[in-house]
Amino acid sequence: MVQKAKPPAAAAEPKRRGRPRAYEPDIALGKALDLFRRQGFASTSLDDLSEATGMNRPSLYSAFGDKRELYIKSYQRYREDARASMAEIFRQEMPVRQRLERIFASALNIYLSGETGPRGCFTVVTAASEAVGDPEIRAMVLDGLTELDKAFANCFRRAKEKGELPASADPSVLAQLASATVHTIAIRSRARVPRKELEAIVTGAIDVMVGGKR
């Protein structure tokens, strides 16, 4: 009796190894951003970046370029995120004091965030230092400062048109004061000044800008 030959067993399909989640460019960039924001450019090594992102050096270079390019991409990402968190507040119609309170509260939420402590503002804490010797980063910093000034100026201009500010109010000057307040709470937050004290600074600054307490 002839036995039928068994069909050859199908070769086991090799298991596919998915790329580690950290290799996803958007996630890896976020991790690099956190590291640069915490340590600055000079103090962050490629080994640090490799450990934080889970990517070896060749993978980092392939995805983002060299360390400087990764730093610039991280700064761009920071600005996009900060802009998105503030855009709706600047756009909505509301009394000027309420708008300023919400803007500064949002800024404090950003500056005081961080698993190992307040991270402050990327622009003020690290990019401003790199701007001294790098024209491209300097242009990005200046653009960011100008963008914030313009957003505040438009805010004060609308308030003046609605009669919330006196006719003598200068929206451009008030905008610079508002931006300066953003910068000072960014620096103080990095120095771990308690939020309650930062909020007191904000309240005093708003009183000056809009003409007295509510």
Backbone as JSON, one array per atom type, in Angstrom:
{
  "sequence": "MVQKAKPPAAAAEPKRRGRPRAYEPDIALGKALDLFRRQGFASTSLDDLSEATGMNRPSLYSAFGDKRELYIKSYQRYREDARASMAEIFRQEMPVRQRLERIFASALNIYLSGETGPRGCFTVVTAASEAVGDPEIRAMVLDGLTELDKAFANCFRRAKEKGELPASADPSVLAQLASATVHTIAIRSRARVPRKELEAIVTGAIDVMVGGKR",
  "N": [[0.86, -1.19, 0.0], [0.67, 2.05, -0.98], [1.78, 4.89, 0.57], [0.53, 8.17, 0.7], [2.48, 10.93, 0.02], [3.19, 13.34, 2.43], [2.28, 16.76, 2.19], [4.8, 19.24, 1.94], [5.63, 20.96, 4.9], [4.49, 24.23, 5.48], [6.72, 26.87, 5.33], [7.62, 28.53, 8.23], [6.52, 31.78, 8.68], [8.7, 34.43, 8.94], [8.97, 36.33, 11.94], [7.94, 39.63, 12.07], [9.77, 42.37, 12.97], [8.76, 45.11, 14.56], [9.54, 48.57, 14.25], [11.06, 50.15, 16.98], [9.06, 52.22, 19.12], [10.22, 54.65, 19.72], [11.62, 55.22, 17.46], [9.98, 56.45, 15.74], [9.79, 59.36, 13.95], [8.45, 61.74, 14.91], [8.03, 61.26, 17.62], [10.64, 60.77, 18.5], [11.77, 63.25, 17.96], [10.41, 64.82, 19.79], [11.48, 63.83, 22.17], [14.14, 64.59, 21.88], [13.8, 67.33, 21.87], [12.9, 67.77, 24.52], [15.25, 67.1, 25.88], [17.21, 68.94, 24.89], [16.01, 71.28, 25.73], [16.14, 71.04, 28.44], [18.89, 70.72, 28.98], [20.31, 72.36, 27.25], [22.24, 73.29, 24.27], [25.13, 72.92, 24.1], [25.71, 71.27, 26.31], [24.5, 68.92, 25.74], [25.15, 65.82, 24.52], [25.82, 63.69, 21.64], [25.63, 61.08, 22.43], [23.93, 61.36, 24.61], [21.61, 62.17, 23.26], [21.17, 59.92, 21.7], [20.6, 58.0, 23.65], [18.29, 59.13, 24.79], [16.44, 59.16, 22.68], [16.44, 56.58, 21.79], [17.71, 55.87, 19.5], [20.45, 54.96, 17.43], [23.58, 56.56, 16.53], [23.97, 56.62, 13.6], [21.28, 56.35, 12.8], [20.14, 58.63, 13.9], [21.5, 60.65, 12.46], [20.56, 60.02, 9.91], [17.82, 60.49, 10.13], [17.56, 63.13, 11.11], [19.82, 64.69, 10.56], [22.85, 66.4, 11.53], [23.91, 67.22, 14.94], [23.4, 69.97, 15.33], [21.45, 70.49, 13.38], [19.4, 68.88, 14.36], [18.93, 70.21, 16.73], [17.92, 72.66, 15.78], [15.62, 71.76, 14.47], [14.27, 70.84, 16.71], [13.84, 73.21, 18.09], [12.17, 74.52, 16.28], [9.97, 72.83, 16.44], [9.25, 73.27, 19.11], [8.43, 75.96, 18.99], [6.25, 75.76, 17.28], [4.5, 74.2, 18.83], [4.13, 75.88, 21.07], [2.97, 78.08, 19.85], [0.58, 76.97, 18.95], [-0.67, 76.42, 21.38], [-1.28, 78.94, 22.31], [-2.68, 80.28, 20.32], [-5.54, 80.17, 20.12], [-6.37, 81.62, 22.35], [-5.43, 84.19, 21.8], [-6.99, 84.66, 19.6], [-9.74, 84.55, 20.25], [-12.61, 86.51, 21.29], [-12.59, 88.53, 24.1], [-12.53, 90.25, 27.29], [-9.7, 92.42, 27.81], [-8.13, 92.09, 30.14], [-8.87, 89.53, 31.02], [-7.98, 88.07, 28.81], [-5.2, 88.47, 28.93], [-4.64, 87.29, 31.41], [-5.21, 84.61, 30.83], [-3.37, 84.07, 28.82], [-0.87, 84.35, 30.13], [-1.2, 82.4, 32.1], [-1.28, 80.12, 30.53], [1.31, 80.22, 29.51], [2.78, 79.81, 31.87], [2.02, 77.22, 32.44], [3.37, 75.87, 30.43], [6.07, 76.54, 30.96], [6.52, 75.56, 33.54], [6.33, 72.89, 33.29], [7.6, 69.5, 33.12], [9.33, 66.51, 33.78], [11.48, 66.3, 35.48], [11.62, 68.7, 36.73], [10.94, 72.28, 36.44], [11.06, 73.4, 33.07], [11.24, 75.8, 31.79], [11.54, 78.26, 29.17], [12.28, 77.5, 25.84], [13.28, 79.39, 24.02], [14.26, 81.54, 25.64], [15.86, 80.26, 27.58], [17.76, 78.56, 26.27], [17.99, 78.9, 23.38], [18.49, 81.63, 23.01], [21.09, 81.92, 23.94], [22.55, 80.39, 22.07], [22.07, 81.92, 19.87], [23.9, 83.95, 19.79], [26.23, 83.16, 18.42], [25.32, 81.89, 16.13], [23.92, 82.56, 13.16], [21.53, 81.59, 11.94], [20.02, 80.5, 14.02], [19.83, 82.81, 15.54], [18.22, 84.38, 13.87], [15.87, 82.92, 14.02], [15.24, 83.22, 16.73], [14.85, 86.02, 16.9], [12.69, 86.25, 15.17], [10.77, 84.83, 16.6], [10.52, 86.46, 18.9], [9.58, 88.82, 17.74], [7.19, 87.92, 16.64], [5.69, 87.33, 18.95], [5.56, 89.9, 20.11], [4.01, 91.22, 18.15], [1.61, 89.81, 18.3], [0.75, 90.44, 20.9], [0.58, 93.23, 20.61], [-1.5, 93.5, 18.78], [-3.53, 92.5, 20.35], [-3.69, 94.5, 22.39], [-4.31, 96.67, 20.79], [-6.87, 96.08, 19.82], [-8.21, 96.12, 22.26], [-7.96, 98.79, 22.92], [-9.45, 99.99, 20.88], [-11.96, 99.14, 21.65], [-12.38, 100.62, 23.86], [-11.32, 99.8, 26.26], [-8.87, 100.56, 27.08], [-7.07, 103.6, 27.76], [-7.05, 106.53, 25.57], [-4.49, 107.39, 25.27], [-2.89, 105.18, 25.42], [-0.27, 103.12, 24.24], [-0.17, 100.61, 22.06], [2.07, 99.19, 21.06], [4.15, 99.63, 22.91], [2.97, 98.6, 25.22], [2.79, 95.98, 24.38], [5.48, 95.2, 24.31], [6.05, 95.31, 27.02], [4.39, 93.28, 27.91], [5.53, 91.08, 26.61], [8.03, 91.14, 27.83], [7.29, 90.42, 30.38], [6.51, 87.79, 29.97], [9.02, 86.73, 29.39], [10.41, 87.11, 31.8], [9.01, 85.5, 33.64], [9.55, 83.11, 32.51], [12.31, 82.76, 32.91], [12.44, 82.89, 35.74], [10.85, 80.73, 36.41], [12.44, 78.62, 35.6], [14.39, 78.85, 37.48], [13.09, 77.77, 39.55], [11.25, 79.29, 41.0], [8.37, 79.53, 43.01], [5.07, 78.79, 41.72], [3.0, 80.39, 42.75], [4.3, 82.79, 43.41], [5.15, 83.58, 40.9], [2.71, 84.01, 39.68], [1.88, 86.2, 41.13], [3.64, 88.13, 40.18], [2.74, 88.26, 37.55], [0.11, 89.21, 37.93], [0.62, 91.79, 38.99], [1.94, 92.92, 36.79], [-0.07, 92.91, 34.85], [-1.87, 94.67, 36.03], [-0.43, 97.05, 35.76], [-0.3, 97.26, 32.98], [-2.99, 97.4, 32.06], [-4.05, 99.43, 33.49], [-4.53, 99.58, 36.39], [-6.05, 97.83, 39.2], [-8.59, 95.29, 38.91]],
  "CA": [[0.0, 0.0, 0.0], [1.53, 3.23, -1.13], [1.32, 6.03, 1.38], [0.64, 9.48, 0.04], [3.48, 11.81, 0.65], [2.62, 14.53, 3.07], [2.77, 18.0, 1.59], [5.81, 19.89, 2.8], [5.1, 21.97, 5.84], [4.74, 25.62, 5.06], [7.79, 27.5, 6.11], [7.12, 29.52, 9.18], [6.79, 33.15, 8.24], [9.52, 35.1, 9.96], [8.3, 37.39, 12.68], [8.39, 40.98, 11.71], [10.12, 43.19, 14.12], [8.37, 46.5, 14.34], [10.53, 49.54, 14.73], [10.71, 50.66, 18.31], [8.24, 53.42, 19.05], [11.09, 55.83, 19.77], [12.17, 55.49, 16.14], [9.06, 57.28, 15.0], [10.44, 60.68, 13.94], [7.78, 62.75, 15.72], [8.28, 60.94, 19.03], [12.07, 60.97, 18.75], [12.02, 64.7, 17.98], [9.91, 65.32, 21.07], [12.44, 63.47, 23.21], [15.32, 65.45, 21.69], [13.39, 68.66, 22.32], [12.93, 67.79, 25.99], [16.64, 67.05, 26.34], [17.83, 70.23, 24.59], [15.38, 72.31, 26.54], [16.6, 70.86, 29.82], [20.35, 70.79, 29.13], [20.94, 73.29, 26.32], [22.91, 72.67, 23.13], [26.51, 72.51, 24.36], [25.78, 70.23, 27.33], [23.83, 67.71, 25.26], [26.02, 65.08, 23.6], [25.15, 62.75, 20.75], [25.3, 59.89, 23.24], [22.72, 61.72, 25.36], [20.49, 62.15, 22.32], [20.94, 58.53, 21.32], [19.94, 57.34, 24.77], [16.95, 59.69, 25.0], [15.54, 58.84, 21.57], [16.49, 55.16, 21.46], [18.26, 55.74, 18.15], [21.9, 55.05, 17.38], [24.04, 57.76, 15.82], [23.63, 56.61, 12.18], [19.84, 56.58, 12.65], [19.9, 60.05, 14.19], [21.97, 61.42, 11.31], [19.68, 59.74, 8.78], [16.49, 61.08, 10.34], [17.54, 64.55, 11.47], [21.05, 65.42, 10.26], [23.78, 66.46, 12.65], [23.38, 67.71, 16.21], [22.87, 71.33, 15.15], [20.19, 70.4, 12.64], [18.41, 68.34, 15.28], [18.61, 71.29, 17.66], [17.07, 73.61, 15.08], [14.31, 71.11, 14.29], [13.64, 70.81, 18.03], [13.38, 74.58, 18.38], [11.01, 74.75, 15.42], [8.86, 72.07, 17.03], [8.84, 73.99, 20.32], [7.69, 77.16, 18.61], [4.95, 75.33, 16.74], [3.66, 73.76, 19.96], [3.8, 77.05, 21.88], [2.05, 78.89, 19.04], [-0.71, 76.29, 18.94], [-1.29, 76.52, 22.71], [-1.67, 80.33, 22.55], [-3.41, 80.85, 19.19], [-6.97, 80.31, 20.38], [-6.55, 82.69, 23.33], [-5.24, 85.47, 21.1], [-8.0, 84.82, 18.56], [-11.08, 84.72, 20.81], [-13.0, 87.82, 21.82], [-12.78, 88.55, 25.55], [-11.92, 91.45, 27.88], [-8.25, 92.37, 27.71], [-7.54, 91.52, 31.36], [-9.08, 88.08, 30.98], [-7.11, 87.51, 27.78], [-3.83, 88.46, 29.45], [-4.55, 86.28, 32.47], [-5.19, 83.28, 30.22], [-2.1, 83.93, 28.09], [0.21, 84.13, 31.09], [-1.43, 81.11, 32.74], [-0.86, 79.11, 29.56], [2.77, 80.27, 29.48], [3.29, 79.18, 33.09], [1.82, 75.77, 32.3], [4.44, 75.39, 29.57], [7.38, 76.73, 31.58], [6.65, 74.79, 34.77], [6.21, 71.47, 32.98], [8.86, 68.76, 33.08], [9.36, 65.41, 34.74], [12.57, 66.48, 36.46], [11.61, 70.07, 37.21], [10.52, 73.26, 35.45], [11.97, 73.47, 31.93], [11.34, 77.16, 31.28], [11.25, 78.57, 27.77], [13.38, 77.13, 24.95], [13.85, 80.6, 23.45], [14.99, 82.32, 26.63], [16.82, 79.48, 28.35], [18.84, 77.97, 25.49], [18.18, 79.43, 22.02], [19.07, 82.97, 23.06], [22.54, 81.76, 24.09], [23.09, 79.92, 20.8], [21.87, 82.97, 18.87], [25.08, 84.82, 19.76], [27.21, 82.74, 17.41], [24.71, 81.17, 15.02], [22.98, 83.48, 12.49], [20.23, 80.98, 11.67], [19.28, 80.44, 15.29], [19.54, 84.19, 15.9], [17.07, 84.81, 13.07], [14.69, 82.25, 14.57], [14.92, 83.86, 18.01], [14.29, 87.34, 16.61], [11.37, 86.04, 14.58], [9.89, 84.45, 17.69], [10.27, 87.64, 19.73], [8.75, 89.74, 16.95], [5.85, 87.32, 16.52], [5.0, 87.52, 20.22], [5.28, 91.34, 20.22], [2.91, 91.57, 17.24], [0.38, 89.22, 18.82], [0.34, 91.27, 22.03], [0.21, 94.57, 20.1], [-2.84, 93.38, 18.2], [-4.42, 92.35, 21.5], [-3.89, 95.81, 23.01], [-4.95, 97.55, 19.8], [-8.3, 95.76, 19.85], [-8.74, 96.59, 23.54], [-8.04, 100.26, 22.84], [-10.59, 100.31, 20.01], [-13.2, 98.86, 22.38], [-12.47, 101.52, 25.0], [-10.82, 99.19, 27.49], [-7.63, 101.25, 27.4], [-7.17, 105.04, 27.47], [-6.63, 106.95, 24.24], [-3.04, 107.62, 25.29], [-2.19, 103.89, 25.49], [0.51, 102.76, 23.06], [-0.2, 99.15, 21.97], [3.4, 98.62, 20.83], [4.88, 99.68, 24.18], [2.34, 97.62, 26.1], [3.17, 94.65, 23.88], [6.85, 94.91, 24.76], [5.96, 95.03, 28.46], [3.79, 91.95, 28.05], [6.55, 90.1, 26.21], [9.06, 91.12, 28.88], [6.74, 89.66, 31.5], [6.64, 86.38, 29.56], [10.43, 86.33, 29.5], [10.86, 87.05, 33.19], [8.44, 84.33, 34.31], [10.25, 81.94, 31.95], [13.59, 82.65, 33.61], [12.2, 82.6, 37.15], [10.32, 79.37, 36.54], [13.59, 77.72, 35.49], [15.08, 78.95, 38.77], [12.2, 77.12, 40.5], [10.41, 80.2, 41.79], [7.05, 78.9, 43.11], [4.05, 79.33, 40.82], [2.26, 81.46, 43.41], [5.07, 84.03, 43.28], [5.11, 83.97, 39.49], [1.37, 84.54, 39.42], [1.84, 87.55, 41.72], [4.33, 89.0, 39.21], [1.83, 88.42, 36.41], [-1.0, 90.08, 38.34], [1.14, 93.16, 39.07], [2.23, 93.39, 35.44], [-1.36, 93.18, 34.18], [-2.39, 95.9, 36.62], [0.29, 98.17, 35.15], [-0.61, 97.35, 31.54], [-4.37, 97.75, 31.75], [-4.45, 100.64, 34.21], [-5.05, 99.42, 37.74], [-6.66, 96.55, 39.55], [-9.99, 95.12, 38.48]],
  "C": [[0.89, 1.23, 0.0], [0.94, 4.38, -0.32], [1.52, 7.33, 0.6], [1.65, 10.35, 0.79], [2.79, 13.03, 1.24], [3.16, 15.78, 2.4], [3.78, 18.66, 2.52], [5.2, 20.96, 3.67], [5.46, 23.36, 5.37], [5.8, 26.22, 5.96], [7.2, 28.57, 7.01], [7.52, 30.92, 8.72], [7.59, 33.87, 9.31], [8.76, 36.23, 10.63], [8.87, 38.74, 12.27], [8.65, 41.77, 12.98], [9.76, 44.63, 13.83], [9.44, 47.43, 14.86], [10.12, 50.02, 16.11], [9.98, 51.99, 18.19], [9.1, 54.68, 19.02], [11.66, 56.18, 18.41], [11.21, 56.31, 15.3], [9.57, 58.71, 15.09], [9.79, 61.7, 14.87], [8.04, 62.52, 17.21], [9.74, 61.19, 19.38], [12.4, 62.46, 18.83], [11.54, 65.31, 19.29], [10.87, 65.01, 22.21], [13.71, 64.32, 23.11], [15.0, 66.87, 22.17], [13.44, 68.76, 23.83], [14.35, 67.86, 26.52], [17.34, 68.38, 26.09], [17.28, 71.33, 25.49], [15.86, 72.24, 27.98], [18.08, 71.14, 29.98], [21.02, 71.84, 28.25], [21.69, 72.54, 25.22], [24.27, 72.1, 23.5], [26.59, 71.32, 25.32], [25.12, 68.92, 26.91], [24.72, 67.03, 24.22], [25.18, 64.2, 22.69], [24.78, 61.47, 21.48], [24.05, 60.15, 24.07], [21.48, 61.62, 24.47], [20.13, 60.73, 21.9], [20.19, 57.78, 22.42], [18.5, 57.82, 24.94], [15.97, 59.25, 23.92], [15.47, 57.34, 21.27], [17.05, 54.89, 20.08], [19.78, 55.82, 18.22], [22.31, 56.24, 16.52], [23.7, 57.74, 14.32], [22.14, 56.89, 11.93], [19.49, 58.03, 12.91], [20.3, 60.91, 13.0], [21.02, 61.25, 10.12], [18.34, 60.46, 8.91], [16.53, 62.59, 10.48], [18.77, 65.35, 11.03], [21.94, 65.45, 11.49], [23.12, 67.07, 13.89], [22.76, 69.1, 16.07], [21.54, 71.3, 14.42], [19.07, 69.85, 13.52], [17.98, 69.39, 16.29], [17.64, 72.28, 17.02], [15.67, 73.03, 14.85], [13.55, 71.06, 15.61], [13.08, 72.18, 18.39], [12.16, 74.92, 17.54], [9.78, 74.05, 15.98], [8.34, 72.77, 18.29], [7.99, 75.2, 19.97], [6.32, 76.82, 18.05], [3.99, 74.94, 17.86], [3.21, 74.95, 20.8], [2.78, 77.92, 21.15], [0.65, 78.28, 19.07], [-1.43, 76.44, 20.28], [-1.83, 77.93, 22.98], [-2.64, 80.87, 21.5], [-4.87, 81.13, 19.51], [-7.24, 81.45, 21.37], [-6.41, 84.05, 22.67], [-6.39, 85.73, 20.14], [-9.38, 85.14, 19.12], [-11.33, 86.15, 21.29], [-13.25, 87.7, 23.31], [-12.15, 89.83, 26.09], [-10.41, 91.3, 27.95], [-7.6, 91.77, 28.96], [-7.69, 90.01, 31.36], [-8.16, 87.42, 29.96], [-5.67, 87.41, 28.3], [-3.65, 87.41, 30.53], [-4.45, 84.88, 31.87], [-3.88, 83.03, 29.46], [-0.97, 83.6, 29.05], [0.05, 82.8, 31.82], [-0.98, 79.98, 31.82], [0.67, 79.05, 29.49], [3.36, 79.57, 30.7], [3.11, 77.67, 33.03], [2.94, 75.15, 31.47], [5.78, 75.42, 30.32], [7.59, 75.85, 32.81], [6.54, 73.29, 34.53], [7.58, 70.81, 32.97], [8.89, 67.7, 34.16], [10.41, 65.61, 35.83], [12.64, 67.9, 37.0], [11.22, 71.03, 36.1], [11.55, 73.41, 34.32], [12.11, 74.88, 31.36], [10.99, 77.26, 29.81], [12.48, 78.24, 26.91], [14.07, 78.38, 24.41], [14.77, 81.31, 24.44], [16.12, 81.53, 27.27], [17.99, 78.97, 27.52], [19.06, 78.62, 24.13], [18.82, 80.81, 22.03], [20.59, 82.91, 23.21], [23.18, 81.34, 22.78], [22.99, 80.98, 19.71], [23.09, 83.88, 18.74], [26.02, 84.45, 18.62], [26.64, 82.04, 16.2], [23.65, 82.05, 14.36], [21.6, 82.88, 12.26], [19.39, 80.91, 12.93], [18.92, 81.85, 15.75], [18.31, 84.71, 15.15], [15.78, 84.18, 13.6], [14.26, 82.88, 15.89], [14.26, 85.22, 17.78], [12.89, 87.23, 16.03], [10.36, 85.67, 15.66], [9.53, 85.63, 18.59], [9.33, 88.61, 19.02], [7.32, 89.22, 16.84], [5.05, 87.53, 17.8], [4.64, 88.99, 20.42], [4.06, 91.72, 19.37], [1.58, 91.02, 17.75], [-0.15, 90.03, 20.0], [-0.12, 92.65, 21.56], [-1.19, 94.54, 19.51], [-3.89, 93.24, 19.3], [-4.72, 93.7, 22.14], [-4.57, 96.8, 22.07], [-6.46, 97.32, 19.8], [-8.93, 96.26, 21.14], [-8.9, 98.11, 23.53], [-9.23, 100.68, 21.99], [-11.92, 100.09, 20.72], [-13.35, 99.74, 23.63], [-12.0, 100.93, 26.3], [-9.52, 99.84, 27.96], [-7.79, 102.73, 27.07], [-6.64, 105.38, 26.08], [-5.12, 107.13, 24.15], [-2.24, 106.31, 25.27], [-1.49, 103.59, 24.16], [0.57, 101.22, 22.98], [1.18, 98.52, 21.79], [4.23, 98.57, 22.11], [4.31, 98.66, 25.15], [2.7, 96.2, 25.68], [4.56, 94.26, 24.34], [6.88, 94.61, 26.26], [5.4, 93.64, 28.7], [4.8, 90.86, 27.69], [7.64, 89.99, 27.27], [8.59, 90.34, 30.1], [6.81, 88.17, 31.21], [8.06, 85.9, 29.78], [10.86, 86.19, 30.96], [10.27, 85.85, 33.92], [9.07, 83.04, 33.76], [11.56, 81.69, 32.7], [13.38, 82.24, 35.07], [11.64, 81.2, 37.36], [11.45, 78.36, 36.47], [14.4, 77.73, 36.79], [14.23, 78.41, 39.91], [11.52, 78.08, 41.47], [9.01, 79.59, 41.83], [6.01, 79.58, 42.21], [3.28, 80.48, 41.46], [2.98, 82.8, 43.28], [5.08, 84.51, 41.84], [3.75, 84.56, 39.13], [1.21, 85.94, 40.0], [2.53, 88.55, 40.79], [3.41, 89.29, 38.03], [0.7, 89.38, 36.76], [-0.55, 91.53, 38.41], [1.4, 93.74, 37.7], [0.94, 93.74, 34.69], [-1.97, 94.46, 34.72], [-1.74, 97.13, 35.99], [-0.16, 98.35, 33.69], [-2.03, 97.82, 31.24], [-4.91, 98.86, 32.64], [-5.11, 100.41, 35.54], [-5.74, 98.1, 37.95], [-8.11, 96.52, 39.1], [-10.92, 95.39, 39.64]]
}
